[in-house]
Amino acid sequence: MSEFKGRIGRTREESTPYWPPVKSAPKGAPNIVIIYMDDMGWSDPGCYGSEIDTPHLDALAARGLQFNHYTTHPICSPARAAFLTGRNSHAVGTGWLANNNAGYPGYSGEIPLDQATLAETLRASGYETIMTGKWHNTPTPDTVASGSKHNWPSQRGFDTFYGFLDGETHFFFPSRLQLNNNLLPIDEYPRDYYSTDDWTDRAIEGIKELRNSSPDKPFLAYIAHNAVHAPLQSKPADLEKYRGRYDEGWTVMRQRRFDRQRELGIIPPNTKLPTSDPRVPKWEDTDPKDRALFVRHMETYAAMLDCVDQNVGKLVSALRALDELDNTIIVFSSDNGGTDAGGQIGMFNNNRRYMGLPPSSIEQERASVGELGGPGLQYTVSVIQNLYRWRWTPSEFSSVVACPTGGAWCAARSVCARDGRHADVARPCRRAAAGARQRCTRQADGRGELCTRAARRQCGVAAPRAVLRMLVESRVLP
């Protein structure tokens, strides 16, 4: 409770009232939008050499910054904990999945209350904080109504949360959707429902509601997609678009992505394509009877990412219509790379292993090919996507920071080739929220070096922390 600085006398006339000042962000503080992917590989967006159509992400990259040496934790909950706090995941209790409390320090699956999240810091600085989608930073026993809610999103800094607490859900019929701390009583979804669309629509709705009541208050919008995590499910029209695109197989497609990355300058021109996954044969050595199954997995995956890109375009259009785009930092990133949880042939029902059942035979998997990607009661997961892509190093993942176009913000494409870490996003977002926008700093070696070059796009930066310092002249929050 704040200190009372008025005066209390014997009567009202002898007393002086006092109202504590309401914390507000500095004038002109930028909005921050984080679009967070799940299990997406670094070569999957078009701006990283992919054949998947991502024109809206490509446009963000063209006006902003891309990374080609941006590392992360190799699994979901730890990557998210590091991203939200700016610290190593073990230091914030999340050395492994939040589902699995190992009983040792650093592995509880919950972020300690004395480790502030980005949302907590920004809210304390006068921001509105909105989250939609996947959380996955609360231990499983606490994700039910009777569990402790101290590490639910609403208690970790988000004014509004709409999504789910666990690590995965159905795209057409998600289970246990919540609004803030309340489970939503949903028995049936519209026939055209798809969760990727829902997360973006709800985020836009939250931003519009904010602007209806406060024209100037900045916001953090954290849109945490469950795409392209299993189950592999896509909208029929998106899936149809990719029919036949992968018929040539992963050997050819992998080489094309590699060649395209060299053309784009994502990788050095003398880079050599590394050996593919030793568990998997070359495409020409696969059984022709299995190829339709493998292709369908990748078609579905591509369609899911395409839908995310469509929603990025919808979000950008909404921000432009609200006249917010030129004062918004947009960060597009992923928690970790493509999973191989489906084994060497993919898996129509990934839950079999959790029920103690053996994997389905290749014959059973072939028989299910017509249902892959649809809303049927399957739980598909695949290693196939990994075979169509390649990694710069084992822990490289794509990240794009799109800069607003106005004022002193950077507005030209740059590929940033210095080392960076996934945990380096939270701190600069906090400082960006508090700072003015006059100059930029460069952090290439751990020392803050003022960058005075007019062509900021030529700055070599170390990490997302450095990128956002290139965007703002920051001052430390009180």
Order of alpha helices (4+ residues) and beta strands (2+ residues): beta-alpha-beta-beta-alpha-alpha-beta-beta-beta-beta-alpha-beta-alpha-alpha-alpha-beta-alpha-alpha-beta-beta-beta-alpha-beta-beta-alpha
